[in-house]
C-alpha cells in the first residue's frame, strides 16, 4: 500500500466530504484522555490520528483531560500524559483544557434538560438499574421516579449538588426510551454523587457528570468538528447526537467518527489490568520496559519516530483486529538501522586465552561504526589482547548437528580480526566451561575452511583486559499467549526479563550516556537506561536484529 493510499482512510474521506459540502470551515480535533493511568501504545494511535489529521488539514487539536471521576485521577497521570504527547512530537500549544473547566456549564445544561423534560432524578440502586434496564431481546421498564415533576427534579438535583444525599442514593438520568433497541438510549445516567476531592476543583463539587454527557457537550463548547473515537463508542453515537439535539446546540455540531482500537498481541491494553500489574508489583512500575505504556516504551528505547511509523503502517480500520508485536518491533528496527552505531558487546562472557598471542601485547584494529558505509560516523579502535571474551553460546564442547561456531578442534573468525582455532578448554566441577584455549592466525587454519561453502562463522568478541563491565536487560513477551484474557497467574511470562549482570562492552563504549542507542552486533538494538549509573552502565535491549520470536530462535 502506498503512502497516499494509506493516508486516504475512511476518516479522511468523511472529512473531505464535510469540507466540500461546507458543513465545516476547517478541522478541529481533540485528544481526550482520562487522567486515571498512564497512556499506552493504543493511545499513541489515537494521538497520531487526531494530531495528524489536524496537521494535514491545517486545523487544530485540543488536549482535553476527561477528569470527571476524581476517585481515580491524579496529577501524576496528567503530567505523564503531557510528557507522552510531547514525546511523540505533537504540540497542543495553548489549547489544554479539562472537563472540569466546564463543570458549571455542564451543570446548567443538565438543569436545562430537566426543565425541558429530558432528565429526572432516579433512586434505583445499581442492581435495580440493571434489572430495570432489560436485555438486547427484552425492553426495559420505566423507573418508578421517571414521572417526577420538573420542579421536584430540579429540587432533588440541586440538593444532590449541595451534598444532602449519600453516594449511590440518587443519580440524574436522561429521559429517552426504555424500549430502545440501543441499550445506551435506555435512560442513561448523566450525573452521580461522588464525595471525593478533585485534583483541580477540590471539594467544590459533590456530583460529577458521566462521560457520555460531558464528552459531547465539551466537544461542542470547544468547537470540535470531528470527534474521533474508538469503535466501542459506535453504539454511543446516537446518545452523543441526542444530547446536543435536545439542548438545541447551535450548528455546526461535532461529528463523531469511530475507528478500530489497537489490540497488540502478547500484551494488554486495559488500564485496569495495567494498574493491577503495577499495584501487585508484577512489574517494576508504570515505566517497566515490558509494559505497553508510553513511559515503558520510551524507557525501553523506542524512538518517537518509530512509534509514529508503526501507527502509520497499521493504518486506520473500521473493524477490530489484533496486530502482531512484530509490526512494532520492525518499525523500531527500520527506524534505528540507519541511525545507530554498530559496536560489540558480550552479554554472557566466557574467557578465551589465545596461546600464541604475545603476552602483554595490545593490537589496535580500526573498525567502522557502519560496516556498509565506512565513512558514515567514522571509525573506532578495537583493542586485541591475549585474553578475550566471546559469547558462551558461541562455543559448544559437544556440538550438536548444525552448530557452526567454535568447537573443540574447530575454528571461527573474530569480527574485524583474526581466525582462532580451539585447542582445548577447561570446565568447573559442574561441567561449565570456564576457559577456552585457542591459537590465532590471519588466514584460515584449513584450506577447506577457506572455501565460501565451509567458511567459519564470524563471532563477536571484546578484550578481557580493555572491555568495560555493564548490566544488560533482555526482554521477551510479557504474556505467554498472543491474546491474553487477563489471568495474571497463568498467562504472565516468567521469562519476560533476563538480567545479564556480567556483560562486557568494547572499550570504545567508555562512558555511554543515558538514552544513547547502539546496535550490539549480532545481538540487537540497545539503549542506555535513563537510570543508568556512571560506573557500570545499564542497557535495555529494544529489539533483536530480526524477528526470532515467531519464527523460532536461531539454531546453535
N, C-alpha and C positions, 0 to 999 in steps of 0.2 A: 504494500500500500504506500503510495507516495505521500509526502508531507501535505500536499494540497488536499488529497483525498481524506487523509487522517483529520486534518483541520476542519473539513466540511462535515461535521457531525450533525445530528438531528436538532441539537440545541441551536447551533448557528443558523440552521435553516429557519427555525421559528423566529429567531431574532431578525434575520434578513426580511422575512415576511412582515414582521411588525414595523420595521423601519420603513419598508417600501409602502405600506398601507397608511403610514402617518400616525399609527397608534401611539408611537413614542418618538420624541425628537432625538433621543440619544439612548445610551445604555448605562444603567446603574445597577450594579450587583452588590451583594454583601456576603461576608463570611461570618456566620453567627454561632460561634462555639459556646457551649456551656462551660463555665469555669469550675467544673467538678472533677477534673482529672487532667492528665497530660494528653496532648494530641498524639495520634498515631498516623501510620502511613496512609490509612484511609482518609484522614483529614487532609493529608497532603494533596490527594487527588482533588478534593473539593477546593482547597486553596488555589491550586494551579488553574483549575477550571474557572472559578469566579474572577480571580485577578487577571487571568489570561484573556478571558472574554472582554473585560473592561479595557484592557490594554489594546487589544486588537481592534476594538470598535471606538477607541479614543474616548472611553467613558470613565467611570469612577467606581471604586469598590470601597464599601464601608467595612470596618471591623466592628462588629457589634456583639458584645457579650450577652448571652441569654441568661442573665443572673436572676432567675425567678424562683430558685429553690435554695434559700440561704443555709439550710441544714447541711448541704453537701458542697458548698462553694467556699473557696479560699483565695486569698490574694496571691498565694504561691502559684496557683493554676493560671491566674490572669497573667502574671509575669512570664510564666513559661510559654503561654500561647503567643504573647507578643514576640518573644525570642524566636519561636519556631517560624512564625510568618516572616519575620525579618531575615532569618537564616535562609529561608527558601528563596529570598531575593525580591520580596514584594513589600510595597510601602503604601500604607493607607493614609499617609500624610496627616492632616488634622481631623480625619474622619473616624475617630474612635468613639463609639457610642456604647451604651448599656441599656438593656431593657429597663433597668431601674431609673434611667433618665426620664422614662415615660410613665412611671407608676401613677402619678396624679392624673395624667391624661387617660391612661387605661382605666382608672377608676371612674372617671367622668363618663367614658364611653360605656362602661358597664351599667352605670345608673341610667344612661340613655336607653340601653337595651331593655332595662326593667320598665321604664316609662312607656316604651313602645310595645310592651307585652311580649318581648322576646327573651326574657330571663326571669328566673324565680329562685328563691332560696329554698333549698331542699334539706330535709333532716334524716334521710335514709342513711343507714350505716353502709360501710363499704361492702359488706356481704349482701345486704339488701339491694344495693345498687346493681350488683352482678345478677341477682335473682330477677329483678325487675327489667333488666336490660334485654332479656331474651337471647336468642341464638340466631345463627345465619338462616335457619329454617323456621324459626318461631318469632313472631313480633314481640316487642317489649310491651310493658304495661306502664301506664302513667303513674308517676309518683303521687302519693296522697296529698302532697303540698303543691302540686302543679297548678291548682286553681286559685292560689292565693291572689289577693288583690294587689294592684300596683303599689298602693300606699303601704300595705303590710310588707311587701317585698323590699321596698325602699327602707322602711324602718328596720327590718331584720338585717339587711345588708350593711346599713350604717352602724348598727350595733356590733356586727361582726368586725367591722373596721376598728371600733373602739375597744375591742377585746373582751366583750361581755361573755363570750362563749368559749368552751374548751375546744381544743383541736379535734376535728372529726365530728363535732356536734352538728355543724351546718356547713353547707357549701352552696355557691351560686351556680346554677345550671342555665344553659341556653335552652329555650323552649322551641324545639324544631319538630321532630316527628318520631315518636317511639315505635312506629311501624316501618320506618325506612329500611330498605334492604342494605343500606350502608350503616353499619353499627356506629360509625363515628358521628352520625347525624342523630342518634337517639339521645337527645338532650345531654350533650357532653358538659362536663364541669368547666366553669370559667374561672372561678376563684375558690381557694381553700384557705382555711385558717391555719396559720403556721407561726407559732410564737418563738421564732428563732431570730437572733440578731443577724442583720445583713452586713456584709463586709463593706458596703458603701453607705447604706441608709441607717445603719444602727438599729435602734428599737422603734423607729418611727412607724413602721408598718407591721401589722399583725395578720394581714391577709395578703396573699400573693397570687398573681394571675397564672393561669395554666398556659403551657407552651402554645397550643393551637390557637388560643385567643391572642396572646401577647405578640406572637410572631407576625401575624398578618397585619395587625394594627401598627406595629413598629415599622414593618416594611413600607406601609402606606405613608406614615409620617415622614419617613426619610426619602420618599420619592423613588424607591426602588422600582425598577421596571421589570426585572426578571429575577424571580425568587427561585434559585436553583437548589433543589432538594434531592435527597436520595430516595430511592424507589419506595421505601416503606411509607412515605408520605403521600403516595399517589391517591390512596383512599381518603386522605385528609383534605385533598384539594377542594372538594365541594364545600367543606366546612370553612376553609380559608376564604373562598369566594363569598360564602353566605354571610359571614361576619361583616365584610366590607359592604355587601349589598344592603343589609338591613340597617347599617349605620349610615346609609346614604353617602358613602365616602365619594368625594369628587373624582371624576375621571381625569386622566387615565389611572387605573388601578394596577397594582403589580400583577404579573402573570407568573403563576407557579409552574415550573417545569421539573420533572423528575428524571433522574438518571440512576443507573445501577451503582450501588456502593461497591467498594473494593473489598473482596474477600481473598485474602492471601493465604496460601496453603502453609501448613505446619506452624501456624500461629493463630492468635485470637484477636479480634477487633472489638470485643466487648469491654467497655470501660469498667463494668462491674467485675469481670474476671481479671482484668489487668490490675485493678485495685486489690483484689484478693491475692494475686501473686505477690504484690508488693507488701501488703499488710501481714501476710503469713510468712514473709521472708523466704519465699521460694526463689526469689531473685534478689539482687542487691540494689534495690531502689528503682525508681522510675526510669533512670538512665542506664540500667543494666543492658549491655550491648546485645543481649539475646532477645530483648523485647522489641515489639514493632513500634514503640513510641518514637516520636521525632527526636526527643532527647537521647534515646538509646541509639538510634540510627546515626545521629551526629557523633556521639561518643565512640561508636564502633569505627567510624572513619569514612562513612559515605559522605560524598560531597553534595551540596545543594543542586548542582547541575546534574548529577547522576539521578537524584530523585525526580527532578523535573523531566529528565529524559525518560525515566521509567513511566511516569504519568502520561507523557505524550505517546509512548509506544502502546500502552494498553488501551488508550483511547476512551471514548465515552459511548456506553451502550445503554439500551433500554431494558435489557434482560440481565438479571443477576447471574453471575458465574464466578468460578474460582480461578484465580491467577496463580500459576506456578511460581514458587520462590525464585526459580532460575531467571525469570524476567527481571527481577530487581537486581540480582547478582550480575547478570550480563550487562545491565545498564551501568553498574559500577565499574566493571572491567573496561567497557568501551570508553568510559569517561576518564579512567585513571591511566589506561595504557599509554596514551601519547604524552602524559604529563609527568609521571613519577620516575625517579632514578631507579636503575637496577643495581642492587647490591647483593652481597652474600651474607647469609646468617645460617647457623647450625642450631636447630632447636633441641635436638636430643643427641648431644655430642658423645662420640667415642674417640678416644685418643689414638692417633696413628704416629708411629715412630718410623721415620724414613732413614733406614740404617746407613745408606751410602750418601746422605746429605751431610756436608761438613758441619760438625758441631760448632755452634756459636755464629754461624754464617746467616745473614739475612739477605734474601734475594728480593729485589724490588721489581714488581711487574706492573706495567701501566695497562689499565683496563678501562674501556669506555663505559659511561653510565647508560648509554643507549647502543647496544651492540649493532643494531641495524642502521643506526645513524651516528657513527662515531664522533662526529663533530658537534652533535647536539648535547649541550651541557657539559662537554669536556670529558676528562678522564680522572681517575683517581689511582693512587698507588696501593697495590696489594703487597703484603709482606709474606714471603715464603720462608719458612723456618724448618728446622729438623723435625719438630713435632707439630702436628696439625690436628684439627678436629674434623671429622666427617659425620654425617647423619648415621645414627645407629642402624636405621633401616636400609642404608646403602651397603651394608656388609651382612653376609649370611654364612655362618660357619658350615652349615649343612644345607646347601642351596636346594630349593625346590625347582621343579621343572619350569622353565621360562624366566627364571631370575637372571638378569643381565647386568648386574652391577659387580661389586667386588666380592670375590670368593677366594678361599684358600687356593693358591697356585694360579689364580686368575688376575686380570689386570683391568684397570679403569683409567680414565683420563680426568685429571683435576681441571676444573674450569679455569681458563686463561693460563694454565701452567703445564706441567709435565704429565707423563704417564707413570702410574705406580702399579707395582705387582705385589700381591700379598705373599710373603714368605713364611708367615707364622702368626700366631695370635695367642693371647693369654685370657684365661677366664677366672672368675672368683669361685668360691665354694658352691655357689648355686648354679654355675654354668654360664653366668652372664659374661659376655666379652668385655674385658677391661682395657685391652691394648691390642692393636693390630700392628704387626711389623711388615714393612714394605721396603722395596727398592724403587728408585725412580730413574727415569731417563727421558730424554726429549722425544725419542721415537718409540713407537710400539715395540713391545718386547718380542712379539712374534709376527712373522710376515702374514700369517693367517688373520691375525687381529687387525692388521693394517688395511685389509680389504674393506670396501664400503659395507659389504654384507655382514661382516663379523666385527665391525669396529666397536670397541668398548663404549659403553655409555659414559657420558660426561657427568661427573658428580661435583657438587659444590663443596667448599671447604673454608676454613679460616685457620689462621696461625694460632697455635696454642699459647704462645708467648705474647703475641701482639693483639689478640682479639679482646673484645670488651664483653663483660657479663651483661645479661639482660633477662628480664622475665617476659614471657610471651603467652598471651591467652588465645587459645584456639576455640572457635565456636562452631557448634553443629546446630541442627534444628532444635527449637525449644520443645516441640512436641514430636512424638514418635509416629503419629498418624497425620495424613495430609489434611484432613478436615476435622480437627478436634471438636468434641462436643462440650468440653469444659471440665471433664473429670480430671482434676489435677493429680490425683493419686495414681491413676492408671495410665494417663496419657503423657505426662511430662517425661522428657528425655533425660535420664540420669547422666548421660554423657554429653550434655549440651555445652559444657565448659570443660576444657582441659588446660591446666596451667603448666607451662614449661618453665620451671624455676632456674634451670641451668643453661639456658640458651647463650650462645656466643655470637657476637657481631664482628664483622670485619672492621679493622681499625680505622677505616675512613669514617665510620659512624661513631665518632668520638663523643660528641655532645649533641645528639639529636634533640630537637626542640618539640615540646608538646604540639600536637596537631600536624606534625610533619608526616608525610606519607612516602612509602618506599615500596618497590617490588623486591621481595626477597626471592632471588632466582630459584625456580622450581617449586616454591612454597606458597606464593600468593602475594596479595597486596596487604600491607600492614600500615598502621598509623600509631604514632606515639600517643599514648593515652594522656588526656589533659591533666590527670592527677599523677603523672609520672614524676618520679624523683630524679634529681640530678645525678646521683651516684650510680644508680642501676636503673636504666630506663625500662618502662613498661610499655609493651606493644600489644595492640589488638589486631588480630587478623580480620580484615574487612571481608575479603573473599579469596577463594583459591584461584589459581590461574585458569582453571576450566571447571565446568560443571562435573564434579565427580560424585555428587550425591545420588542423582537419579540413574546414572549410567554405571555405577559401581566404581570402587576405588581402583587406582592404578595397581596392577599386579606387581608383586615383587617389592 
